[in-house]
């Protein structure tokens, strides 16, 4: 779609939109894995509202949290990465607070995916630091970073098509617990209740026994979100979460992610090509161009920034 078309009215206030008014609030982020969003045992509570729906329960829970905190869950300072002498990411710094949804956007080749890979350990930075809830994670293996509370979803939904929805989530839970050997054989017997609780959270409980190969693409993306939540994330990285989805499915997935983030105080960093999604759901937007941050601010500030208009929002071919 054209990158020049953010929705009208996306510059509404935090109070009317339900976004995090981060400049006016103060709460404490989880500082240890035991304090991670799903609490002791790293298992989410099942949503159960008599006479109500899981969706309503999640929305009520998000509302009850009140204020997101401004102390950063993710802090990136001076991050730099070069390939073949060319700096793909150069001196990038930003933060993401608990319960905050931050969009990382920019033209193709701006360095968005490289930033993601540096944060979750798929790449090591040449210089700079990445801190998760006060602990340095740059240079650590991605599997360790995941167990410390960083979840990730990808552009293409990644599930085991030959397995049921529930079995996929059980495998993710077992892997997070370090059950590396024979986990497929044990998946049908272990963590069934925990898997069902996660599926309830992403509104996929009724599909628990269905094969992933039979799911509509939007439903498969919700299963992938459940897989990311299996690591009880303090930080959730979403790489083009709505790619390939219908407009209605995009809205549902992003609203679900927003509700989960605010209810469980999960920091969310996402990349996205669809500007309707970005301006409709992000609390804050960071714009990259040629590996550098050129703007960081509210949706309204980003829309009116002349540098952003010049390099991105004014270019119909930007991605």
DRENDO-1510 file (C-alpha; in Angstrom, 1 decimal, always signed):
<recs>
REC; n; res; u; v; w
REC; 1; UNK; +0.0; +0.0; +0.0 .
REC; 2; UNK; +1.1; +3.6; -0.2 .
REC; 3; UNK; +3.2; +4.6; +2.7 .
REC; 4; UNK; +1.8; +8.1; +2.3 .
REC; 5; UNK; -1.6; +7.3; +3.8 .
REC; 6; UNK; -1.7; +7.3; +7.6 .
REC; 7; UNK; -5.3; +7.2; +8.8 .
REC; 8; UNK; -7.0; +10.5; +9.6 .
REC; 9; UNK; -7.5; +11.0; +13.3 .
REC; 10; UNK; -4.4; +8.8; +14.2 .
REC; 11; UNK; -3.1; +11.9; +16.0 .
REC; 12; UNK; -5.7; +11.5; +18.8 .
REC; 13; UNK; -4.7; +11.9; +22.4 .
REC; 14; UNK; -3.5; +9.1; +24.6 .
REC; 15; UNK; -6.5; +9.4; +26.8 .
REC; 16; UNK; -8.9; +8.9; +23.9 .
REC; 17; UNK; -7.0; +6.2; +22.1 .
REC; 18; UNK; -5.9; +4.0; +25.1 .
REC; 19; UNK; -2.3; +4.6; +24.2 .
REC; 20; UNK; +0.4; +4.9; +26.9 .
REC; 21; UNK; +0.9; +8.5; +27.9 .
REC; 22; UNK; +4.5; +7.7; +28.8 .
REC; 23; UNK; +5.5; +11.2; +29.6 .
REC; 24; UNK; +3.1; +11.4; +32.6 .
REC; 25; UNK; +3.4; +8.0; +34.2 .
REC; 26; UNK; +5.7; +6.0; +36.4 .
REC; 27; UNK; +5.7; +2.3; +37.3 .
REC; 28; UNK; +8.4; -0.4; +37.9 .
REC; 29; UNK; +9.3; -2.8; +35.1 .
REC; 30; UNK; +10.0; -6.4; +35.8 .
REC; 31; UNK; +13.7; -6.6; +36.9 .
REC; 32; UNK; +14.1; -10.3; +37.0 .
REC; 33; UNK; +12.8; -13.3; +35.1 .
REC; 34; UNK; +10.7; -14.3; +38.2 .
REC; 35; UNK; +9.0; -10.9; +37.9 .
REC; 36; UNK; +8.2; -11.4; +34.2 .
REC; 37; UNK; +4.7; -10.6; +33.0 .
REC; 38; UNK; +3.2; -14.1; +33.6 .
REC; 39; UNK; +4.7; -14.3; +37.1 .
REC; 40; UNK; +6.2; -17.3; +39.0 .
REC; 41; UNK; +6.4; -20.5; +37.0 .
REC; 42; UNK; +6.3; -18.4; +33.8 .
REC; 43; UNK; +2.7; -19.4; +33.1 .
REC; 44; UNK; -0.1; -17.1; +32.1 .
REC; 45; UNK; -3.4; -17.0; +34.1 .
REC; 46; UNK; -6.4; -18.3; +32.2 .
REC; 47; UNK; -9.0; -15.7; +31.3 .
REC; 48; UNK; -12.2; -16.7; +32.9 .
REC; 49; UNK; -15.1; -14.2; +33.1 .
REC; 50; UNK; -18.5; -15.7; +33.9 .
REC; 51; UNK; -21.0; -14.5; +31.3 .
REC; 52; UNK; -18.3; -12.7; +29.4 .
REC; 53; UNK; -15.7; -13.3; +26.7 .
REC; 54; UNK; -11.9; -13.8; +26.8 .
REC; 55; UNK; -11.6; -10.7; +24.7 .
REC; 56; UNK; -13.6; -8.6; +27.2 .
REC; 57; UNK; -11.6; -10.0; +30.1 .
REC; 58; UNK; -8.3; -9.1; +28.4 .
REC; 59; UNK; -9.5; -5.6; +27.7 .
REC; 60; UNK; -10.6; -5.2; +31.3 .
REC; 61; UNK; -7.3; -6.4; +32.5 .
REC; 62; UNK; -5.5; -4.0; +30.3 .
REC; 63; UNK; -7.6; -1.1; +31.6 .
REC; 64; UNK; -7.0; -2.2; +35.2 .
REC; 65; UNK; -3.3; -1.8; +34.8 .
REC; 66; UNK; -3.8; +1.9; +34.5 .
REC; 67; UNK; -0.4; +3.4; +33.7 .
REC; 68; UNK; +2.5; +1.9; +31.7 .
REC; 69; UNK; +5.9; +2.6; +33.2 .
REC; 70; UNK; +8.6; +4.8; +31.7 .
REC; 71; UNK; +11.6; +3.0; +33.0 .
REC; 72; UNK; +12.9; +1.2; +30.0 .
REC; 73; UNK; +12.6; -2.6; +29.6 .
REC; 74; UNK; +14.7; -2.4; +26.5 .
REC; 75; UNK; +17.5; +0.2; +26.2 .
REC; 76; UNK; +19.6; +0.4; +23.0 .
REC; 77; UNK; +22.7; +2.7; +23.2 .
REC; 78; UNK; +25.0; +3.5; +20.3 .
REC; 79; UNK; +24.3; +0.3; +18.4 .
REC; 80; UNK; +26.5; -0.1; +15.3 .
REC; 81; UNK; +26.8; -2.9; +12.8 .
REC; 82; UNK; +28.7; -3.0; +9.5 .
REC; 83; UNK; +28.9; -5.5; +6.7 .
REC; 84; UNK; +31.8; -5.3; +4.3 .
REC; 85; UNK; +32.8; -1.9; +5.5 .
REC; 86; UNK; +29.3; -0.5; +5.1 .
REC; 87; UNK; +27.4; +0.6; +8.3 .
REC; 88; UNK; +24.0; -0.9; +8.1 .
REC; 89; UNK; +23.1; +0.3; +11.6 .
REC; 90; UNK; +25.0; +3.4; +12.9 .
REC; 91; UNK; +24.9; +4.8; +16.4 .
REC; 92; UNK; +21.3; +3.8; +17.0 .
REC; 93; UNK; +19.8; +4.5; +20.5 .
REC; 94; UNK; +16.3; +4.2; +21.8 .
REC; 95; UNK; +14.2; +2.7; +24.6 .
REC; 96; UNK; +11.0; +0.8; +25.0 .
REC; 97; UNK; +9.0; +0.9; +28.2 .
REC; 98; UNK; +6.8; -1.8; +29.8 .
REC; 99; UNK; +3.4; -1.8; +28.2 .
REC; 100; UNK; +4.5; +0.5; +25.4 .
REC; 101; UNK; +4.1; -0.3; +21.7 .
REC; 102; UNK; +6.9; +1.2; +19.6 .
REC; 103; UNK; +7.0; +1.0; +15.8 .
REC; 104; UNK; +10.4; +0.9; +14.0 .
REC; 105; UNK; +9.9; +2.1; +10.5 .
REC; 106; UNK; +11.9; +3.3; +7.5 .
REC; 107; UNK; +12.5; +2.7; +3.8 .
REC; 108; UNK; +13.8; -0.6; +2.5 .
REC; 109; UNK; +17.4; -1.1; +3.6 .
REC; 110; UNK; +17.1; +1.3; +6.5 .
REC; 111; UNK; +18.4; -1.3; +9.0 .
REC; 112; UNK; +15.2; -2.3; +10.7 .
REC; 113; UNK; +15.7; -6.1; +10.5 .
REC; 114; UNK; +19.4; -5.7; +11.4 .
REC; 115; UNK; +18.3; -3.9; +14.6 .
REC; 116; UNK; +15.9; -6.7; +15.5 .
REC; 117; UNK; +18.7; -9.3; +14.9 .
REC; 118; UNK; +21.1; -7.3; +17.1 .
REC; 119; UNK; +18.5; -7.1; +19.9 .
REC; 120; UNK; +17.6; -10.8; +20.0 .
REC; 121; UNK; +21.1; -12.1; +19.5 .
REC; 122; UNK; +21.1; -13.3; +16.0 .
REC; 123; UNK; +23.9; -10.8; +15.3 .
REC; 124; UNK; +26.5; -9.3; +17.6 .
REC; 125; UNK; +27.0; -5.5; +17.4 .
REC; 126; UNK; +30.4; -4.0; +16.4 .
REC; 127; UNK; +29.8; -1.5; +19.2 .
REC; 128; UNK; +27.1; -0.3; +21.5 .
REC; 129; UNK; +25.0; -2.0; +24.1 .
REC; 130; UNK; +21.6; -3.7; +24.4 .
REC; 131; UNK; +20.1; -3.9; +27.9 .
REC; 132; UNK; +17.0; -5.8; +29.0 .
REC; 133; UNK; +15.5; -4.8; +32.3 .
REC; 134; UNK; +18.9; -3.5; +33.4 .
REC; 135; UNK; +21.0; -6.5; +32.2 .
REC; 136; UNK; +23.3; -6.5; +29.3 .
REC; 137; UNK; +22.3; -8.9; +26.6 .
REC; 138; UNK; +24.3; -7.8; +23.5 .
REC; 139; UNK; +26.5; -10.6; +22.3 .
REC; 140; UNK; +24.6; -13.3; +24.1 .
REC; 141; UNK; +23.3; -16.3; +22.1 .
REC; 142; UNK; +19.7; -15.9; +20.9 .
REC; 143; UNK; +18.5; -18.9; +22.9 .
REC; 144; UNK; +19.8; -17.4; +26.1 .
REC; 145; UNK; +18.2; -14.0; +25.3 .
REC; 146; UNK; +14.9; -15.8; +24.6 .
REC; 147; UNK; +15.0; -17.5; +28.0 .
REC; 148; UNK; +15.7; -14.2; +29.6 .
REC; 149; UNK; +12.3; -12.9; +28.3 .
REC; 150; UNK; +12.6; -11.8; +24.7 .
REC; 151; UNK; +9.9; -13.2; +22.3 .
REC; 152; UNK; +9.8; -12.8; +18.6 .
REC; 153; UNK; +7.3; -13.2; +15.7 .
REC; 154; UNK; +8.3; -13.2; +12.1 .
REC; 155; UNK; +7.0; -11.9; +8.7 .
REC; 156; UNK; +5.8; -15.4; +7.8 .
REC; 157; UNK; +4.0; -17.4; +10.5 .
REC; 158; UNK; +6.3; -20.1; +11.7 .
REC; 159; UNK; +4.4; -23.2; +13.1 .
REC; 160; UNK; +4.7; -26.9; +12.7 .
REC; 161; UNK; +2.0; -27.5; +10.1 .
REC; 162; UNK; +1.7; -31.3; +10.8 .
REC; 163; UNK; +0.9; -30.7; +14.5 .
REC; 164; UNK; -2.1; -29.4; +16.2 .
REC; 165; UNK; -2.4; -25.8; +17.5 .
REC; 166; UNK; -2.1; -27.1; +21.1 .
REC; 167; UNK; +0.9; -29.3; +20.4 .
REC; 168; UNK; +2.7; -26.3; +18.8 .
REC; 169; UNK; +2.2; -24.3; +22.0 .
REC; 170; UNK; +3.2; -27.2; +24.2 .
REC; 171; UNK; +6.4; -27.6; +22.3 .
REC; 172; UNK; +7.2; -23.9; +22.8 .
REC; 173; UNK; +6.5; -24.2; +26.5 .
REC; 174; UNK; +8.7; -27.3; +26.9 .
REC; 175; UNK; +11.5; -25.8; +25.0 .
REC; 176; UNK; +11.4; -22.7; +27.2 .
REC; 177; UNK; +11.7; -25.0; +30.2 .
REC; 178; UNK; +14.8; -26.6; +28.7 .
REC; 179; UNK; +13.2; -29.9; +27.8 .
REC; 180; UNK; +15.3; -30.4; +24.7 .
REC; 181; UNK; +15.2; -34.2; +24.4 .
REC; 182; UNK; +12.2; -36.1; +23.3 .
REC; 183; UNK; +10.0; -33.1; +23.6 .
REC; 184; UNK; +7.8; -34.1; +20.7 .
REC; 185; UNK; +7.0; -37.4; +22.4 .
REC; 186; UNK; +6.1; -35.7; +25.7 .
REC; 187; UNK; +4.2; -32.8; +24.2 .
REC; 188; UNK; +0.8; -34.5; +24.2 .
REC; 189; UNK; +1.1; -35.3; +28.0 .
REC; 190; UNK; +2.8; -32.2; +29.4 .
REC; 191; UNK; +1.7; -28.6; +29.8 .
REC; 192; UNK; -1.7; -29.1; +28.2 .
REC; 193; UNK; -3.3; -26.7; +30.7 .
REC; 194; UNK; -0.6; -24.1; +30.2 .
REC; 195; UNK; -0.9; -24.3; +26.5 .
REC; 196; UNK; -4.7; -24.0; +26.6 .
REC; 197; UNK; -4.3; -20.9; +28.8 .
REC; 198; UNK; -2.1; -19.3; +26.3 .
REC; 199; UNK; -4.5; -20.1; +23.5 .
REC; 200; UNK; -7.3; -18.6; +25.5 .
REC; 201; UNK; -5.2; -15.4; +25.7 .
REC; 202; UNK; -4.8; -15.1; +22.0 .
REC; 203; UNK; -8.4; -16.1; +21.4 .
REC; 204; UNK; -7.5; -19.5; +19.7 .
REC; 205; UNK; -8.8; -21.9; +22.3 .
REC; 206; UNK; -11.5; -23.3; +20.1 .
REC; 207; UNK; -8.9; -24.3; +17.5 .
REC; 208; UNK; -6.7; -26.1; +20.0 .
REC; 209; UNK; -7.2; -29.6; +18.5 .
REC; 210; UNK; -7.0; -28.4; +14.9 .
REC; 211; UNK; -4.0; -29.0; +12.7 .
REC; 212; UNK; -2.0; -25.8; +12.0 .
REC; 213; UNK; -2.0; -26.7; +8.3 .
REC; 214; UNK; -5.8; -26.1; +8.2 .
REC; 215; UNK; -5.8; -22.6; +9.8 .
REC; 216; UNK; -6.5; -19.4; +8.0 .
REC; 217; UNK; -3.4; -17.2; +7.8 .
REC; 218; UNK; -4.7; -14.7; +10.3 .
REC; 219; UNK; -5.3; -17.5; +12.8 .
REC; 220; UNK; -1.8; -19.0; +12.2 .
REC; 221; UNK; -0.4; -15.6; +13.1 .
REC; 222; UNK; -2.3; -15.6; +16.4 .
REC; 223; UNK; -0.8; -19.1; +17.1 .
REC; 224; UNK; +2.6; -17.7; +16.4 .
REC; 225; UNK; +1.9; -14.9; +18.9 .
REC; 226; UNK; +1.1; -17.6; +21.5 .
REC; 227; UNK; +4.4; -19.3; +20.7 .
REC; 228; UNK; +6.2; -16.0; +21.4 .
REC; 229; UNK; +4.3; -15.6; +24.7 .
REC; 230; UNK; +5.4; -19.1; +25.8 .
REC; 231; UNK; +8.8; -17.6; +26.9 .
REC; 232; UNK; +7.0; -15.2; +29.2 .
REC; 233; UNK; +8.5; -12.2; +27.5 .
REC; 234; UNK; +9.4; -8.9; +29.1 .
REC; 235; UNK; +10.0; -7.7; +25.5 .
REC; 236; UNK; +8.2; -8.9; +22.3 .
REC; 237; UNK; +9.7; -8.2; +18.9 .
REC; 238; UNK; +7.2; -8.4; +16.1 .
REC; 239; UNK; +8.7; -8.3; +12.6 .
REC; 240; UNK; +6.0; -7.2; +10.1 .
REC; 241; UNK; +3.3; -8.9; +12.1 .
REC; 242; UNK; +0.5; -8.2; +9.7 .
REC; 243; UNK; +2.3; -9.1; +6.4 .
REC; 244; UNK; +0.0; -11.0; +4.1 .
REC; 245; UNK; -3.1; -10.4; +6.2 .
REC; 246; UNK; -6.5; -8.9; +5.3 .
REC; 247; UNK; -7.2; -5.4; +6.7 .
REC; 248; UNK; -9.7; -6.8; +9.2 .
REC; 249; UNK; -7.3; -9.5; +10.4 .
REC; 250; UNK; -4.5; -6.9; +10.7 .
REC; 251; UNK; -6.7; -4.8; +13.0 .
REC; 252; UNK; -7.6; -7.8; +15.1 .
REC; 253; UNK; -4.1; -9.0; +15.5 .
REC; 254; UNK; -2.6; -5.6; +16.4 .
REC; 255; UNK; -5.4; -4.9; +18.9 .
REC; 256; UNK; -4.8; -8.3; +20.5 .
REC; 257; UNK; -1.1; -7.5; +20.8 .
REC; 258; UNK; -1.8; -4.1; +22.3 .
REC; 259; UNK; -4.3; -5.6; +24.8 .
REC; 260; UNK; -1.8; -8.2; +25.9 .
REC; 261; UNK; +1.1; -5.7; +26.1 .
REC; 262; UNK; -0.8; -3.3; +28.3 .
REC; 263; UNK; -2.4; -6.0; +30.5 .
REC; 264; UNK; +0.8; -7.8; +31.1 .
REC; 265; UNK; +3.2; -4.8; +30.8 .
REC; 266; UNK; +5.1; -6.3; +27.9 .
REC; 267; UNK; +7.3; -3.9; +26.0 .
REC; 268; UNK; +6.6; -4.3; +22.2 .
REC; 269; UNK; +8.9; -3.3; +19.4 .
REC; 270; UNK; +7.5; -3.9; +15.9 .
REC; 271; UNK; +8.3; -3.2; +12.3 .
REC; 272; UNK; +5.5; -2.7; +9.8 .
REC; 273; UNK; +5.0; -1.6; +6.2 .
REC; 274; UNK; +1.4; -0.7; +6.6 .
REC; 275; UNK; +1.2; +2.9; +7.9 .
REC; 276; UNK; -2.5; +2.5; +8.9 .
REC; 277; UNK; -1.3; -0.2; +11.4 .
REC; 278; UNK; +1.7; +1.9; +12.5 .
REC; 279; UNK; -0.3; +5.1; +13.1 .
REC; 280; UNK; -3.3; +3.3; +14.5 .
REC; 281; UNK; -1.5; +1.3; +17.2 .
REC; 282; UNK; +1.9; +2.6; +18.0 .
REC; 283; UNK; +2.4; +4.7; +21.1 .
REC; 284; UNK; +5.7; +6.0; +19.7 .
REC; 285; UNK; +7.4; +5.7; +16.3 .
REC; 286; UNK; +11.2; +5.5; +15.6 .
REC; 287; UNK; +12.2; +6.2; +12.0 .
REC; 288; UNK; +15.4; +4.9; +10.5 .
REC; 289; UNK; +17.1; +6.0; +7.3 .
REC; 290; UNK; +20.3; +4.5; +6.1 .
REC; 291; UNK; +21.0; +3.0; +9.4 .
REC; 292; UNK; +20.5; +6.1; +11.5 .
REC; 293; UNK; +17.6; +7.3; +13.7 .
REC; 294; UNK; +16.2; +10.5; +12.1 .
REC; 295; UNK; +13.1; +10.8; +14.3 .
REC; 296; UNK; +11.6; +9.4; +17.5 .
REC; 297; UNK; +8.3; +10.6; +18.7 .
REC; 298; UNK; +4.5; +10.4; +18.9 .
REC; 299; UNK; +2.5; +9.5; +15.8 .
REC; 300; UNK; +1.4; +13.1; +15.4 .
REC; 301; UNK; +5.0; +14.4; +15.7 .
REC; 302; UNK; +6.3; +11.8; +13.2 .
REC; 303; UNK; +3.6; +12.6; +10.6 .
REC; 304; UNK; +4.5; +16.3; +10.6 .
REC; 305; UNK; +8.3; +15.8; +10.7 .
REC; 306; UNK; +9.7; +17.2; +7.4 .
REC; 307; UNK; +12.6; +14.8; +7.5 .
REC; 308; UNK; +10.3; +11.8; +7.7 .
REC; 309; UNK; +8.1; +13.1; +5.0 .
REC; 310; UNK; +11.1; +13.6; +2.7 .
REC; 311; UNK; +12.6; +10.1; +3.1 .
REC; 312; UNK; +9.6; +7.9; +3.9 .
REC; 313; UNK; +6.0; +9.0; +4.2 .
REC; 314; UNK; +6.1; +11.0; +1.0 .
REC; 315; UNK; +7.5; +8.1; -1.0 .
REC; 316; UNK; +4.8; +5.7; -2.3 .
REC; 317; UNK; +7.4; +3.0; -2.9 .
REC; 318; UNK; +8.9; +3.1; +0.6 .
REC; 319; UNK; +8.9; -0.1; +2.5 .
</recs>
